[in-house]
Amino acid sequence: MNILIAGATGNTGARLTRQLDEAGHHPIAMIRDGSDTSVLPQGVETRTADLTDLADNVCEGADVVIFAAGSGGDTSEEMTDKVDRDGAKALIDRAKAQGVQRFVMLSSIGAGDPDPDSDLAHYLKAKHAADEHLKASGLDYVILRPVALTEEDGNRNLTLGDDVDPEGKAHRGDVAAVLARAVDNDMLRNKVVELQSN
């Protein structure tokens, strides 16, 4: 499958791009001008785009779109809104308009019901808005909500769903593996899935 990945050069996105490539898919890494593409597998197709100003045809030729981008923990609330909320919504709209089959969203634990007192309240509200926009879009979707991320690869020993400990950890390699599985797994279709690594 042709799979467009927003955030392909990020810590999770780079792992995801490699895993999709190794699985025989055709990943298309969405990159910004100046992105460090050295983290991507050799020969992977790239597509230059900016989530704050997306071209109408950004999803052209993609069977699946995965949103694994993020504004980062140190950005302003304005940039969080531009990338994590408005950028995600714009990508969903373009995916819908271009006949994409499925949209996979990397969200976050707590985005379903953001705690206004949380340090991450603004980020979670932005993620919540994007998730709700995706659910209402009519696209096939998978929304993945991992607990706190670590930089480890993990061993694919996972807990999914209601038994997830909100205080647990999710290794980025494990998260990437579930995102990769979500592109064509019917068990995950139109589901919101919480995840932690064991």
C-alpha positions in Angstrom: 0.0 0.0 0.0 1.0 3.6 -0.5 1.1 5.1 2.9 1.6 8.9 3.5 3.2 9.6 6.9 3.0 13.0 8.5 5.8 13.3 11.0 8.0 10.7 9.2 11.2 12.1 10.5 10.1 12.3 14.1 11.1 9.9 16.9 8.1 7.6 16.3 7.5 8.4 12.6 11.1 7.4 11.6 10.6 4.0 13.3 7.2 3.6 11.6 8.6 4.5 8.2 11.3 1.8 8.6 8.7 -0.8 9.7 6.4 -0.1 6.8 9.3 -0.2 4.4 10.4 -3.6 5.8 6.9 -4.9 5.6 6.8 -4.3 1.9 4.6 -1.2 1.9 5.4 2.0 0.0 5.9 4.7 2.6 5.8 8.3 1.5 7.5 10.5 4.1 5.9 13.9 4.4 8.8 16.2 5.2 9.3 20.0 5.8 12.0 21.9 4.1 15.1 21.4 6.1 14.0 18.1 7.7 16.7 15.6 8.7 16.0 12.8 6.2 19.0 10.8 7.3 16.7 9.0 9.8 14.6 7.6 6.9 15.4 4.3 5.1 17.4 4.7 1.9 15.4 5.3 -1.2 12.1 6.1 0.6 9.9 8.5 -1.3 9.5 12.0 0.3 6.9 14.6 -0.2 7.6 18.2 0.9 4.6 19.6 2.8 3.9 21.8 5.9 1.0 21.0 8.2 0.4 24.7 8.7 -0.1 25.2 5.0 -1.1 22.0 3.2 -1.5 21.8 -0.6 -4.9 20.4 -1.7 -3.2 17.4 -3.4 -0.9 16.4 -0.5 -2.6 13.0 -0.2 -2.5 12.2 -3.9 -1.9 8.5 -4.6 -2.1 7.5 -0.9 -4.2 4.5 0.2 -3.6 5.3 3.8 -2.5 8.4 5.7 -0.9 8.2 9.1 -0.6 11.3 11.3 2.4 10.8 13.6 3.4 14.4 13.7 3.5 16.7 16.7 4.4 20.3 17.5 6.7 19.1 20.3 6.5 19.6 24.1 8.2 23.0 24.1 6.2 24.8 21.5 3.7 27.6 22.1 -0.1 27.0 22.5 -0.5 28.7 19.1 1.8 26.3 17.4 0.2 23.3 19.1 -3.1 24.5 17.7 -1.6 25.0 14.2 0.0 21.5 14.0 -1.8 19.1 16.4 -5.3 20.5 15.8 -5.6 22.5 12.6 -2.9 20.7 10.7 -4.4 17.3 11.6 -7.9 18.4 10.6 -6.6 19.8 7.3 -4.9 16.6 6.5 -8.0 14.6 7.3 -10.0 16.9 5.0 -7.5 16.4 2.1 -7.4 12.7 2.7 -11.2 12.5 2.5 -11.3 14.6 -0.7 -8.6 12.5 -2.4 -10.3 9.1 -1.7 -7.9 7.8 0.9 -9.1 4.5 2.3 -8.0 4.8 6.0 -6.6 7.5 8.3 -4.5 6.4 11.3 -4.1 9.0 14.0 -1.4 9.0 16.7 -3.2 10.6 19.6 -2.5 10.5 23.3 -4.0 9.0 26.5 -6.3 11.6 28.0 -7.4 13.1 24.6 -10.8 11.5 25.0 -11.6 13.5 28.0 -8.9 16.2 28.6 -8.2 17.1 32.2 -8.3 20.9 32.4 -5.8 20.8 35.3 -3.2 18.7 33.5 0.1 20.2 32.4 -0.8 18.8 29.0 -4.4 20.3 29.0 -3.9 22.5 25.9 -2.2 19.7 23.9 -4.8 17.2 24.9 -7.6 19.6 23.9 -6.0 20.0 20.5 -5.7 16.3 20.1 -9.3 15.8 21.2 -10.5 18.2 18.5 -8.5 16.4 15.8 -9.7 13.0 16.9 -13.4 14.1 16.9 -12.9 15.7 13.4 -11.6 12.3 12.2 -14.5 10.3 13.7 -17.0 12.7 12.0 -15.2 12.6 8.6 -16.6 9.4 7.2 -13.2 8.0 6.7 -12.2 4.6 8.0 -10.0 5.4 11.0 -7.9 4.1 13.8 -7.1 6.4 16.7 -4.2 5.2 18.8 -3.8 6.7 22.3 -0.5 5.6 24.0 0.4 6.4 27.5 3.7 8.4 28.2 6.2 7.7 25.4 9.8 6.5 25.9 12.6 6.4 23.4 13.0 2.6 23.7 12.1 0.2 20.9 10.2 -2.3 23.1 9.6 -6.0 22.5 6.0 -5.8 21.1 4.6 -7.1 24.4 1.6 -4.8 24.7 -1.5 -4.1 26.5 -4.3 -2.6 24.4 -7.7 -1.2 25.5 -9.4 -1.0 28.8 -6.6 -2.7 30.9 -4.1 0.1 30.0 -2.5 1.8 33.1 -2.7 5.5 32.4 0.5 5.9 34.5 2.3 3.3 32.4 4.9 3.7 29.6 4.7 3.1 25.9 7.9 2.5 23.9 8.1 4.3 20.6 9.0 1.2 18.7 5.9 -0.6 20.1 3.7 2.4 19.2 5.2 2.4 15.6 4.4 -1.3 15.3 0.7 -0.8 16.2 0.5 2.2 13.8 1.9 0.0 11.1 -0.5 -2.8 11.9 -3.4 -0.3 11.9 -3.1 0.4 8.2 -4.9 -2.8 7.2 -6.1 -4.5 10.3 -9.9 -4.9 10.3 -10.0 -5.6 14.0 -8.9 -2.0 14.6 -11.1 -0.3 12.1 -13.1 2.7 13.4 -11.7 2.1 16.9 -10.0 4.2 19.5 -7.3 2.1 21.1 -5.3 2.9 24.2 -1.8 1.3 24.4 1.0 0.6 26.9 4.2 -1.4 26.7 4.7 -4.2 29.2 
